[in-house]
Amino acid sequence: ETVRPGGVVVVVDTIPEPPAADIGALLQSLHIALRTPGGAVHDRAGYTAWLDEAGFDPPELLPLRRAGGTLTALVAGCPR
């Protein structure tokens, strides 16, 4: 058991919003593709599906701001 009932999981990543991804997300995707075999930037729908399959509540979206691009945090609770 990784997350106890009542706990939360937080995913912080570059999470583009389709259909138009921002330049930061596109550059991050290119950077990952050049460094890893099969690496990619994943969208919110993918993360939401994985969290749902793992039994978490629907995630809350928290946009984060930083110099040089944007990050997003998804916060999902683990049911009791």
Secondary structure, 3 states (H helix, E strand, C coil): CCCCCCCEEEEEECCCCCCCCCHHHHHHHHHHHHHCCCCCCCCHHHHHHHHHHCCCCCCEEEEEEECCEEEEEEEEECCC
